Amino acid sequence: MPRVSRRIAAAGLAFVLTAALRFLNSATAFEGGFPQIRLLDDLYHLKRMTYSAANFPRVLEFDPDRGERGAFCPWPPFYDVAAGGVARTFGATGIFDVLSIVVWIPPLVTATFLALLTFVLWPRAPLAAIVAALTIAMSPSPIVESWIGSIDHHFLEPPIVLAMIGAVVLVVRSDSQRELRAGLLLGVAMTLAMFTQAALLLGCGLAFAICFFAGRARATAVASALTALALVLYRLTCDPAMPNNAWFVGWPHAAIFFGACVASLIAWRMHTRTTIARIAAGVAGSVATLLIPGMVRVVLTGSTFLGGDPLMARVKELQPIWTLTGRPLWIFFGGLIAGAILTIPLLMRGVRRREAWSIAIACFALFYFTVAMTSLRFTLIATCVLAVAGGVCAEMWRRDGRRNVAIAMAIAMILPAFATLILFLNSGLPHPLAGMSEPLQVAGFLRRANVKHERVLAPWMWGHAINVIGGSPVITDNFGTMPDEDAFRRAQLKLLTGNERELAAYCRRLGIRFIVLSPPPAGIAETGLGIGMPLDAFVQNDMLTPRTTSTWWWQAWQRFPTPTREFASAFETRDGSVRVWRLVDDSPRQR
């Protein structure tokens, strides 16, 4: 078979295998006659996509149905606008029509990307192409995040990070004539990253550091300037009231890239060739960023994403990987360890032979492996980056004539992916609505009962379900403290109050009609932990404290369905695990 034909065939096989594995959940994906999605961030993506489909190319930034008086969405606009545009192209504008289109985007985009990755790598690194494609295609984490109905934006992160890695390789391998063009490509990758997910700033920072310390200051200047300019132009089109904090892509992030550009220009103009001089230029750029008013606070706040925030410590996907046990631990960890081991010889080879490009790939792999150990949030990216790094390591041994060693390395990468896939399949495919009966029942009740569209005070993790499915505005939702930390804290403290009149006054002031509560004392303690209160404030020596039993929450729960002075019982789930109260007077009307 001719080389071009083999290349196309390999890419085609990668597409077919990847797509087939992402259709594994087809039996439940359309249960009941319409697509099934998770009742978490996927739901709010659907709301934004539907808005963009009906108002293309606009995006839903300010939502009057969130927060005390409306709130902005901290997600960047690219994914939801693009998905809404695709749905509009197919004539969909209503929420169910949009859903029927966008559920196919994650599997098809992922399969197309892996086919493209295989096609690009095949001429120079066929073994790396095979290892990367098979490992990513079969690993459970990428499958779950990109199969039918997983419309959260996480499936886009590996392609974008791998695109950044490719741009970094081009930059460090470029000569003086091609450096600017490579820097432009890196800038495009960074810009796409920032307009998809703010957490990808970590990858952008690593890409900048590798290129900067490799002596490619002109390239990093171009890349940083392009990204900063794009962020400034975007922020100028946004509502001036949009928050300027670490969670909202805009001025703070533009300031960071501005500082990176300053550091690059200083290094370029000084013709620095020593590490000390580059560090000095980097410090100068950092100072330029931190001198911008408010940036110190933004940096400190953003650092809590990696630990230290009490609410984020309660989010499952942000837990360390060692919090898992049994099969889940092996499913997640098994797909990482082989790539991490093979990254070490790749890094050593790069250092020994002064190959900046292999050092760059190894640095990305080890960095994401490290952060994946501390946060499950990064296992998806880490799995894919380590697959590429392991494949490149095997390819290097093949080029050195050590074919048996190269084949052994390839098997060492592919076999764990296959094993974890079998383990995952034997564990039973997770249903997107598993464990979601209570929020579905509550949302159904509110859609029927909340005819005046008044606000609801409920557990934050059910916010999107109540908002999108229940058609009711919510005070707190799955974005937690990002839109307004003070408003979030006020809501949690009101839920923990022992003064019913104080709670009722708060509800009247904000137009809250319904309060949704989970069983105490667990629900009370969880609410307190989310705002940094210690567990022993609620439970000591397996005994409930007066702090717990004096709350209106506890007292109202115990006397349900008997009304309290200000609230009447309104609904109870079938198993009694969730209860809803309604403010009895007619005052909540604020919108």
KOLKOL-514850 format. One record per residue: x, y, z of N, C-alpha, C, O in turn. Coordinates in steps of 0.1 Angstrom, whole numbers, plus 5000, padded with zeros to 4 digits. Example, Ala and Ser with C-alpha at 12.3 -4.5 7.8 and 13.67 -1.06 7.14 Angstrom:
KOLKOL-514850
513249435078512349555078513249675078514249675085 512849785071513749895071512950005079513450115080 
//
This chain:
KOLKOL-514850
500849885000500050005000500950125000501850135008 500650224991501450344991501450425004500550405012 502450505007502550575020501350665022500850665034 500950735012499750825015498550745018497750785027 498350625011497250545014497250485028496250485035 498450445033498650395046498250505056497650485067 498750625053498450735062496950765063496450785074 496350765052494850795052494150675059493150705067 494550555056493950435063494050445078493150415085 495250475082495550485097494650595103494050565114 494550705097493650815102492150765102491450795112 491750695092490450645091490150545102489050555108 491050455104490850355115490750425128489950385137 491650525130491550605143490250665145489650665156 489650725135488350785135487250675139486450705148 487250565132486250465134486350405148485250395154 487550375152487650315166487250415177486450375186 487650535175487350635185485850665186485250665196 485250675174483750705173483050585179482050595186 483450465175482750345180482750335195481750295201 483850355201483950355216483150465223482750445234 482950575216482150675222480650665219479850745224 480250555212478850515211478550405220477450345219 479350375230479150265239477850285247477150195251 477550415250476450445258475150465250474150525255 475150425238473950445229472750385235471650435232 472850275243471650215248470850305258469650295259 471550395265470950485274470950625270470250715276 471650655259471850795255470550855250470350975251 469650775245468350825241467150765247466150735241 467350725260466350665268465150755269465250875272 463950695267462750775268462450855255461450935255 463250835245462950905232463651035230463551095220 464451085240465251205238466551195245466751115254 467551275241468951255246469051285261468351365266 469851205267470051215282471451285284472451245278 471451375293472651445297472751455312471751445319 473951485317474051495331473451625336473451725329 472951625348472151735354473151835361472751885372 474351855356475251945362475652055352474752115347 476952075349477352175340476752155326476552255319 476552035322476052005309474752075307474452125296 473952085317472652155316472752295313472052355304 473652365319473852505317474452535303474152635297 475352445299475852455285474752445275474652525266 473752355278472652345269471752475269471352515258 471652535280470852665281471552775272470952845265 472952785274473652885266473652845251473552935243 473852725248473752685234472452715227472452765216 471352695235470052725229469952875227469352915217 470452955236470353095235471153135223470753225215 472353085221473253115209472553075196472653145186 471952955196471252905184470153005180469953025168 469453065190468353155187468853295184468153375178 470053335189470553465188471953475183472653565186 472353385174473653375169474153505163473353565156 475353555165476453495173476553545187477653545193 475453585193475453625207475553505217475153395213 476053535229476153435239475453485252475453605255 474953395260474253425272475353455283475953355288 475653575285476553615295475953645309476153585319 474953745308474253785320472853705321472053715311 472653635331471453555333470653605344471053595356 469453665342468653725353468153615362467653645373 468253485358467653375366468753315375468553205381 469853385377470853335386471353445396471353565392 471553405408472053495418470953585424469753555422 471353675432470453765440469653855430468453875432 470353905420469653995410470153975396470354065388 470453845393471053805381472553795382473153855392 473253715374474653695375475253655361474553615352 476553685360477253655348477753515348478053455359 477953455336478453315335480053325334480553405326 480753245342482153255342482853175330484053185328 482053105323482653025312482953125300482153215297 484053105293484353175281483253135270482653035271 483153215259482053205250482253105239481253055233 483453065236483752995223482852865221482152855211 482952775231482252645229480752665227480152605218 480152735236478652745235478152815223477152785217 478952925219478552995206478752895194477852895186 479852825194480152735183479052625182478552595171 478752565193477752455193476352515190475652445183 476052635195474752695191474752725176473652715170 475852765171475852795156475652665148475052665138 476252555153476052425146474552385146474052345136 473952395158472552365159471752455150470752405144 472052585150471252675141471452635127470452645119 472652595123472852545109471852435105471452435093 471552355114470652245112469152275114468352195114 468952405117467552455118467052445132465852455134 467852415142467452395156467552525163468552595163 466452565170466452685179465852655193466252715203 464852565193464352525206465252435214466152365208 465052425227466052355236466152205232467252155232 465052135229465051995226465651965213466351875210 465352055203465952045190467552065190468251995184 467952165198469352195200470052075206471152035202 469352025217469951905224470151785214471151725215 469251765206469351655196470451665187470951565181 470951785185472151815176473451805184474351745179 473451885195474751905201475251775208476451765211 474451675211474951555218475951485209476651395214 475851505196476751435187478151515185479051455180 478251635190479451715188480651645195481651635189 480551615208481751555215482351435209483551425206 481551325206482151205199482751235186483751185182 482051315178482551335164483751425164484651405156 483751535172484951615173486151545178487251555173 485951455188487051385194487551285184488751265182 486651215177487151115166487851185155488851135150 487351305151488051375140489351425145490351425137 489451475157490751515162491851405162492951425158 491451285167492351175168492751125154493851085152 491851135145492151105131493151205125494151165118 492951335128493851435124495251415131496251435124 495251385144496551365151497351245144498551255143 496651145141497251025135497751065121498851025118 497051145114497451185100498651275101499551255092 498751355110499951445112501151375116502251405111 501051285126502151215132502651105123503851075123 501851045114502250925107503450935099504250845099 503651045091504851045082506251035090507150965085 506351105101507551105108507651015120508650975125 506450985126506450905138505250805138504250825145 505250705129504050615128503750545141502650525145 504850495148504650425161503950515171503150475179 504450645172503850735181502450765178501550775187 502050765165500750785161499850675165498750695170 500350555163499550435167499350435182498150405187 500350455190500250445205499350555210498450525218 499550675205498650785210497250765206496350785215 496950725194495550705190494850595197493750615202 495550485199494950365206494750395221493650365226 495750455227495650485241494550585244493750565253 494550695237493450795239492050745236491150765243 491950665225490650615221490150515231488950515233 490950435237490450335246490450375261489750305269 491050475265491150515279489750565284489050645277 489250515295487950545300487650695302486550745299 488650765308488350915310488050995298487051065298 488850985287488451045275487150995269486351075263 486850865271485550815265484350885272483450925266 484350885286483250935293483051085290481851125290 484151155289483951295287483651335272483451455269 483551235263483251275249482251175243482151175230 481551095251480651005244479251085243479151195246 478351015237477051085234476451145246476151075256 476151275246475451335257476351405267475951485275 477751385266478651455275478951595269480051605262 478151685270478251815263478951915272478952035268 479551875283480451975290481652005282482051925273 482352115284483452155275484752085278485652105270 484751995287486051925290486651845279487851835278 485751795270486251715259487151795249487951735242 487051925249487852005241489252035246490152075239 489452015259490752045265491851965260492952025257 491851835259492951765253493351805239494551825237 492451825230492851875216493552005217494552035210 493052095226493652225226495052225233495952285228 495152145243496552135250497452065240498652105240 497051965233497951895224498351995212499451985207 497352075208497652175198498752275203499652315196 498652315216499652395222500952335222502052395220 501052205226502252125226502852125212504052145210 502052105202502552105188503152235184504152245178 502452345189502952485186504252505193505252565188 504352455205505652475213506752405206507852455205 506552285201507552205194508052285182509252285179 507052345174507452425163508252545167509252575160 507952605178508652725182510152685186511052755181 510352585194511652555199512552495188513752495189 511852435178512652385167512852485155513552455146 512252595156512252695145513652765145514252785155 513952815133515152905131514653045132513453065134 515553145130515153285132514053325122513253415124 514053265110513153305099511753245102510753315098 511653135108510353075111509853095125508753055128 510553165133510253175147508953255149508053225157 508753365141507653445143506353375138505253385144 506453295127505353225123504953115133503753095136 505953055139505652955149505053025162504052965168 505553145165504953215176503453255174502653255183 503153285161501753315158500853195160499753215165 501353075156500552955158500352925173499252885177 501452955181501252935195500253035201499452995209 500253155196499253255200497853215197496953235205 497653155185496353115181495853005191494752995195 496752905194496452795203496152855217495152805223 496952945222496653005235495353085235494553075245 495053155225493853225224492653135224491653155231 492653025216491652925216491452865230490352845234 492552845237492552785250491752875260490952835267 492153005260491553095269490053125266489253155275 489653115254488253135250487453005252486253005249 488052895256487352775258487252745273486152705278 488252755281488252725295489452795302490552785298 489052875312490052955319491152875326492252915328 490752745330491752665336492952625327493952585332 492752645314493852615305494952725305495952715298 494752825314495852915316497052845321498152895319 496852745329498052665334498852615322500052625322 498152555312498952505300499552615292500652605287 498852735291499452845284500752895292501752925285 500652895305501852945313503052845310504152895309 502752715310503852625308504352635294505552635292 503552655284503952675270504852795269505952795263 504452905276505253025275506653005282507653045276 506652935294507852915301508852835293510052865292 508352725286509252645278509852725267511152715265 509052795260509552865248510452985252511553015246 510053045263510853165268512253125272513253185269 512353015280513652975285514452895275515552865277 513752855264514452805252515052905244515752875233 514953035247515553145240514653195228515253255219 513353165228512553205217511653325222510453315221 512353435226511653545231510753615221509653665224 511153625209510353685198509053605196507953665195 509153475196507953395195506953415206505753425204 507553415219506653425230506053565231504953585236 506753665226506253805225505053815216504053875219 505153745204504053745194502853675200501753715199 503153555206502053475211501353545222500053545223 502053595232501453665243500653795239499553815244 501253865229500653985225499353955218498254025219 499353855209498153815202497053775212495853815210 497353695222496353645231495853765240494653775242 496753845244496353965252495354055244494354105249 495754075232494854165223493454105221492454175222 493453975219492153905217491253915230490053945229 491953905241491153915254490654055256489554075261 491554155253491054295255489954325245488954385250 489954285233488854305224487654235228486554295227 487754115233486554045238485954125250484754135251 486854165260486354225272485654355269484754405276 486154425258485554555254484054535249483254625250 483754415244482454385239481454345250480254335248 482054315262481254265273480654375281481054485280 479654335289479054435298480054475308480754395314 480254605310481254655320481054605334481954605342 479854555337479554505351480054365353480054315364 480554305342481054165344482254165354483054255353 482254065363483254065373484654055368484953995357 485654125374487054115371487754025381488554075389 487453895381488153805390488853695382488753695370 489453605389490153495383489353405374489853335366 488053405377487153305370486553355357486053275350 486553485355485953535343487153585333487853675337 487153515322488253555312487953695308486953735303 489053775309488953915306490153995310491253955307 489954105317491054195320492154135328493354145325 491854055339492953995346493853895338495053895339 493253825329493953735320494753805310495853775306 494153915304494853995295496054055302497154075295 495954095314497054155322498254055323499354085322 497853925325498853825327499653805313500853795313 498953805302499553785289500353915286501353905279 499854035290500654155289501954145296502954185290 501954095308503254075315504153985308505354005308 503553875303504453775295505053845283506153815279 504253935276504754005265505854095269506954105262 505754165280506754255285508054185288509154225284 507954065295509153985297509853945285511053945284 509053905275509553855262510353975255511453955249 509754085255510354205248511654245255512654275248 511654245268512854275275513954175272515054215269 513554045272514553945269515053955255516253935252 514153985246514553995231515454115229516554105222 515154235235515954355233517254345240518254405235 517354275251518654255258519454145252520654125256 518954075242519653965236520153865247521353815246 519253835256519653745267519953605262519253545254 521053545268521353405265521553325277521753205276 521553385289521753305301520453295308519553375307 520353185316519153165324518853275334517753315336 519953325340519753435350519153555344518253615349 519653585332519053705325517653685321516753775322 517253565317515853535314514953535326513853585326 515553485337514753495350514453645353513353675358 515553725352515353865355514253935346513454015351 514253895333513253945324511853895328510853975327 511853765332510553715337510053785349508853805350 510953815358510553885370509954025367509054065373 510654095357510254225353508754215347507954305350 508554115339507154095334506154065344505054115344 506553985354505653955365505254085373504154105377 506354165376506054285383505154385375504254445381 505354385362504454465354503054425355502054505355 502754295356501454235358500854275372499754315373 501654245382501154265396500954415399500254445409 501654505392501454645395500054695390499654805394 499454615381498054655377497154645389497154535395 496354745392495454745403494554615404493954585394 494554555415493654435417494254305413493754195416 495454305407496054175402496554085412496453965411 497054145423497554055434496353975440496553855442 495254045442494053965447493653865437493253755441 493653895424493153805414494053675414493553565414 495353695415496353585415496153495427496153375426 495953565439495753485451494453405450494353285455 493453465445492153395444492253285434491753175437 492853305423492953205413493753085418493552965413 494753105426495552995431494752895440495152785441 493552935445492752845453492152735444491652635449 492252755431491752645422492552515424491952405422 493752525428494652415431494652365445495352275449 493752435453493652395467493552515477494052615474 492752495488492652595497491252665498490952725508 490452645488489152695488488152595495488152485490 487452635505486552535512485452475503485152355504 484952555494483852495486484452405475483852295473 485552445469486152355459486652225465486752125458 486952225478487352105485486252005486486451885488 484952055484483751965484483451915471482551825470 484051965460483651925446484451795443485651795444 483751695439484351565437485451565426486451505428 485251635415486251635404487551705408488451695401 487551785419488651855423489451785435490351835440 488951665438489651585448490851515443491051495431 491851495452493051415448492751275443491751225447 493551225435493251095429493250985439492550885438 494051005450494150895460492850895469492750805478 491950985467490650965474489750855468488750815474 490150815456489450705450489850565456491050555461 489050465455489450335460488950235450488050265442 489450115451488949995443489050025428490050075423 488049985420488049995406488250135401488950155391 487450235406487650375401489150415402489550485393 489850375413491250425414492050365402492850435396 491850235399492650175389492250225375493050225366 490950255374490450305361491150435358491550465346 491250525368491850655366493350645366494050695356 493950585376495350585378496050495368497150515363 495450375364496050285355496350345341497350295335 495550435337495750505324496850605324497250655314 497450635336498450745337499850695340500750755335 499950585347501250545353502150505342503350535343 501750425331502650385321503250505314504450505311 502350605310502850715303503850795312504850855307 503550805325504450885334505850815335506850885335 505850685335507150605336507950635323509150655323 507250625311507950635299508350785296509250805288 507750875303508151015301509551045307510251125302 509950965317511250985323512350965313513251055311 512450845306513550835296513450935285514450975279 512150975281512051075271512751205275513351275268 512451245288513051365293514651355294515351445290 515051235299516551215300517151225286518251275285 516551165276517051165263517151305258518151345251 516151385260516151525256517251605262517851685255 517451585275518451655282519851615277520751695274 520051485275521351435271521651485257522851515254 520651485248520951525234520551665231520651715220 520151735241519751885240518651895229518751985221 517751815230516551825221515451895229514751835237 515352025226514352105233512952055231512052065240 512652005219511251965216510851845224509651835229 511751745227511351625235511351665250510551615257 512151765254512051815267510651885269510051865280 510251955259508952025260507851925262506951945270 507751825254506751725255506751655269505751635275 507951625273508151555286507651645298507051605307 507951775297507551875307506051885308505451885319 505351895296503951895296503351765303502451775311 503951655299503351525304503551515319502651485327 504751545324505051545339504251645347503751615358 504051765341503251865348501851825349501251825360 501251775339499751735340499651605348498551585354 500651515348500551405356500551445371499851395379 501451545374501451595388500151655393499651625403 499651745384498351815388497251715388496251735396 497251615380496251505380496251435393495151385398 497451415399497451345412496751425423496251365433 496751555422496151645432494751685429494051725438 494351665416492951695413492451605401493051605390 491351535403490851455393490351535381490251475370 490251665383489851755372490751745360490351765349 492051715363493051715352493451575347494351565338 492751475351493151335346492851325331493551245324 491851395326491451385312492651435303493151365294 493151555306494251615299495451525301496251495291 495751485313496951415316496951275309498051245303 495851215308495751085301496251105286496951025281 495751205280495951225265497451275263498051235254 497951365272499251415270500251305273501251295265 500051225283500951115286500951005275501950945272 499750995268499650895257500650945246501350855240 500651075243501451125232502951115237503851075229 503251145249504651135254505150995254506250975249 504350895258504750755258504950715243505850635241 504050755234504250715220505450775214506150705207 505850895217507050965212508250885218509250875211 508250845230509350775236509550645229510750605226 508450575226508650445219509150475205509950395200 508750575199509250615185510750645185511450605176 511150715195512650745196513450615197514550605191 512950515205513750395206513650315192514650255188 512550325185512550265172513450325162514150255155 513550465163514550525154515950495157516850495149 516250465170517550425174517950285171519050235174 516950215164517250075160516849975171517149855169 516350015182515949925193514449885191513649925199 514149815181512749785177512049705188510849725191 512749605194512049525204511749605216510649595222 512649695220512349785232511249875228510349905236 511249925216510150025212508849955212507850005216 508749825207507449755207507049725221505849735224 507949695230507649665244507049795250506149785258 507649905247507150035252505750065247504850115254 505550035234504250065228503149975235502050025238 503449845237502549755244502349805258501149795263 503349855265503249905279502250025280501650045290 502150095269501150205268499750165265498850205271 499650075255498350035250497649935259496449945261 498449845265497749745273497049795285495949755287 497649895293496849945304495650015300494550005307 495650085288494450155283493350045280492250065284 493749935274492849835271492249765284491049735285 493149745293492749685306491849765314490849715319 492149895314491149985322489850005314488850025321 489849985301488649995294487749875297486549885300 488349755298487649635301487149645316485949605319 487949695325487549715339486349805340485449785347 486449915332485350015331484049955326483049975332 484149875315482949815310482349715319481149705320 483149635326482649535336482049605348481249545355 482449735351481849805362480449855360479749895369 480049845347478749895344478850045339479350125347 478250075327478350205322477550305331476350275333 478050415335477250505343476150575336476350615324 474950575342473850645335473950795339474250825350 473750885329473851025332472951075343473251175349 471851005345470851055355470950975368470050985377 472050885369472150805382472350905394473150995394 471550875404471550955416470951085415471051175424 470151115404469551245402468051245403467351335398 467451145409466051135410465451245418464451305414 466151285429465651395438465651525431464551595431 466751575425466651705418465651705406465051805403 465451585400464551575389463051595394462251665388 462851535406461451545412461251695416460151745414 462251755422462151885427461951985415461052075416 462751965405462652045393461252035387460652135382 460751915386459351895381458351965389457352025383 458451955402457452025411457552175408456452235407 458752235408458852375407458352425393457852535392 458552345383458052385370456552395370455952485363 455852315378454452315379453952425389453052495386 454652435400454152515411454652665410453952755415 455852685405456352825405455952905393456752945384 454652925392454052985380454453135379454453195368 454753195390455153335390456653355388457153465388 457353245386458853245383459553325394460453405391 459253285407459953345418461253265421461353155417 462153325429463453265431463353145441462453135449 464353065440464452945448465852935455466852965449 465852905468467052885476467252735478466452675485 468252685472468352535472469852505473470752585471 470252375475471652335475472252375462471652355451 473452425462474152485450474352385440474252415428 474552255443474852155433473652115425473752045415 472452165429471252135421470752265414469752255407 471552365414471152495408470752485394469752535390 471652425385471452415371470152335368469452365359 469952225376468752145373467452225376466552225368 467452305387466252375391466052495381464952525377 467152555376467152665367466652625353465652675348 467352525347467052485334465852395333464952415324 465752285341464652195340463452245347462252245343 463652305359462552355367462052485363461052535368 462752555354462352685349462252785360461452885359 463052775370462952865382464352935384465352865383 464353065387465553135391466153085404465353055413 467453075405468053025417469053125423469653205416 469253125436470253215443471653155441472553235438 471853025443473152965441473052845431471952785430 474052815425474052705415475452645414476352675423 475752565404476952485403478152575401479352525402 478052705398479252785397479752825411480852885412 479052795421479452825435479752965438478953055436 480952995442481353135446481853215435482153335437 482053155423482653235412481953365408482653465407 480653365406479953485402480053595413480253715410 479753555426479753645437479953575450479053515455 481153585455481553505467480653555479480253475487 480453685480479753735491478253685491477653655501 477653695479476253645478476153505481475153465488 477053425477477053275480477153255495476353175501 478053325501478153305516476953355523476553285533 476353465519475153515525474053405525473353375534 473853345513472853245511473053125520472153075526 474353075522474652965530474352995545473852915552 474753115549474553155563473053165566472653135577 472253215557470853225559470253085561469353065569 470752985554470252855555470552795569469952705574 471652845575472152795588471652885600471952855611 470752985597470353065607469352995616468652905612 469253045629468252995638467053085639466153065647 467153205633466153305634465253305621465653345610 464053245623463153235612462753365606462653375593 462553465614462153595608463253655600463053715589 464453635604465653675596465653615583465953675572 465453475582465453405570464253455561464453475549 463053475567461953525559462153655553461853685542 462853745561463153885556464053875544463953945535 465053785545466053765534465253715522465553765511 464353625524463653575512462753685506462653695494 462153765514461253875509462153975501461654025491 463254005507464054105500464554065487464654145478 464853935485465353885472464353815463464653765453 463053815468462053755460462153605459461753545449 462553545471462653395472461253345476460753385487 460653255469459453185473459653055479458953015489 460552975473460752835478462152805483463152865479 462152725494463452675499463452525498462552455503 464552475493464752325491465852285500466952335500 465552175508466452135518466651985517465751905514 467951935520468251795521468251755535468251845544 468351625538468251585552469351635561470451625558 468951685573469951715583470251595591469451495591 471451585598472351695599473451695588474251795587 473351595579474451595568474351715559475351775556 473151755556472951865547473451995554474052085547 473152015567473552125574475052135575475652245572 475652025578477152025579477852045566478752125565 477251995555477852015542477752165538478652215532 476652225541476552365538477552445546478152545540 477752415559478752485566480152465561481052555561 480452335558481852305553482152385540483252425538 481152405532481352475519481752625521482252685511 481452685533481952815535483052825546483252925552 483652715548484852715557484552685571485552705580 483352655575483052625589483552485593483452395584 484152455605484652325608483552225611482452265615 483852095609482751995611482351985625481151965628 483252015634482952005649481952115653481552115665 481752205644480652305648479352245647478352305653 479152135641477852065639477751935645476751895650 478851865646478951725652480151715660481251745655 479951675673481151645682480851515689479851495695 481851425688481751295695480551225691479851165699 480151225678478951165672477651225678476651155677 477751345684476551405689476351535682477351605679 475151575679474851695673475051815683474651805694 475651915678475852035686474652125686473752115678 474552215696473452315696473452395684472352445680 474552415678474652495665473752435654473152495646 473752295654472952225645471452225648470652255640 471152185660469752165664468952305666467752305666 469752415667469052545668468752605654468052715654 469152545643468952605630467452595627466852495630 466952685619465552675614465452555605464452485605 466552515598466552405589466252275597465352195593 466952255608466652135617465252135622464552035622 464852245628463552255634462352235624461452165627 462552295612461452285602461452145597460352095594 462552075596462651945591461951845601461151755596 462151865613461551785624460051795624459351695627 459451905621458051925623457351915610456051925609 458051885599457451865585456351755586456651655592 455151775580454651885572453951995579453352075573 454052005592453452115600454052245596455352255596 453252345593453852475589454652545600454252515612 455552625597456252715607455452845607454552865599 455952945614455353075614455353135600454353205597 456453125593456653195580456553105568456353155557 456752975570456852885558455852775560455552725571 455352725548454452605548455152495539455852525530 454852375543455452265535454752265521453552285520 455552235511455052245498455252115490454452085481 456352035493456651915485457551835492458451875500 457451705489458451605495458651495484457751445478 459951465482460251355472459651225477459351205488 459551135467458951005470459550935482458850865490 460850945484461550875495461650965507462250925517 461151085506461251175518462651235520462851295530 463551215510464951265513465151415510466151475514 464251475503464251615500462951675502461851625499 462951795509461651865512461752005507462752075507 460552065504460452195499459452275507458352225510 459852395512459052485519458652615510459452645501 457552675513457152785506456852905515456152885525 457353015512457053135520455553165519455053175508 454853185530453453185530452753315525451653315520 453453435526452853555522453053575507453653495500 452553685502452553715488453653815484453653865473 454553845493455553955490456653925480457054015473 457153795479458253775469457853795455457153705449 458153905449457853925435459053985427458954005415 460154005434461354075428461853995416461953865418 462154055405462753985394463954065389464654025379 
//
